[in-house]
């Protein structure tokens, strides 16, 4: 069996590395080819390559460009699943939460406190308190401390001190508990880089256009490099389909009916400046359909989410005026000074891949995941939730290796830290010394450490060579020019949208959604990627069209109208 032959590889995935990866994908048969560069696909690639398997990973768009960059940014057990008696899922997710917080990615995954407001004095406090106690107990069941404090009961006065902007008549007390949060897109790109550093051959903007079959067996894929136009074949002993909401479409390429169906559920989130209301904690609110989160996010609040069926374009789900009004209406029920649409600085919409069941309501479809060998040589993984990606990836690769010859090691990803994690806590303790050495404000160093961990050294080296790269981007003071250069040179960002929407979160955090930053960022990327003036102008123009279309779609009354307006803006790279 083919295996990787060197102990370690470059931690950089720039344009040259992408070309080398594609050459390797064409050159030799893989043990495992993963299709889909979201959280599960990148996790599966890391799982496979760290078992010693020759591994490839391709993604038609950018890493995490679908569901995996548009989540609630939470790593959580799913408190609402306790009420559905889905104890196994909650326990599994809480164990994974502790692992991500303490071992795999402490630089990217951080504890976050939530307040659950109470409206009834005895029964509700006892009922919700029992659920929170069970939540805490499950979090200890993985054999290690959970990495977050346990829940606490608060009086009305204590709640008002914690969240001064809550309406005084909105509650009689509360309970606080902890979960964790993550920049989901940054985590996925870090996961892809980590897989590449162990020897996986990975390439974004490579679309699978069909499967190669010998008889009934899948033995590879027909691939299309969307950057160069080249078409080529990739041979593999096992192919893993990790395409999320596109699972049914990918299955159709095989010419076989899938063993399970995936339904897409749209969830939207609002981004609001942190100063619009005062609070030292997030909020968990009950709605008539599900729950609503208000999540602290740097200098912002995230408010979400909705949960509605979606049967339209899966690459660009659109938020409507009705979606936005729904969220504002529910959060305003507990705020002393209500939010208005003028307070909303960003909006994003994503799709959850839910396993279709008997229920007509997407909020009641399963968040469990399923793995199947739909045809010989092809493993399909679908369903699940962001937090449990590592378990999903392990299960998918377990299914794939069961059909391979020879003795193959079990999964080791519970012990594999992401790039930047090793030594992070020591670097954090030295952050003020680092700031003095490089002449950078300590807050800036903290920002970099919490995005890149110990790889921050590589960004500081860029700044040492060119001090102008320490300057913040126009309209997006949280981010500096070095991060744009680094995204293109080290993080496989190929287009402006990749940087503004995923390597950074400027597209949802800036008031102008990145319009001011776009020309500057495009020029910085041009120096790495070799763009001429025409390409720079095209990248900026396409990005500005995207922003305009998204803003216009958010004024539409329904999904069909919003989609029509959103799709008026072209993608920088067209997929089939």
PyMOL commands that set and color helices and strands:
alter all, ss='L'
color gray80, all
select helices_A, chain A and resi 15-27+39-49+67-69+79-83+87-104+123-139+156-162+168-170+184-197+244-254+274-276+321-332+341-343+362-364+386-401+413-415+424-429+431-438+442-465+467-470+481-490+496-503+506-509+515-529+533-553+559-566
alter helices_A, ss='H'
color red, helices_A
select strands_A, chain A and resi 30-35+55-59+74-75+109-118+152-155+173-182+201-204+206-214+217-225+231-241+262-273+282-286+291-297+300-304+308-310+344-355+369-375+378-383+472-473+476-480
alter strands_A, ss='S'
color yellow, strands_A
deselect
rebuild
show_as cartoon
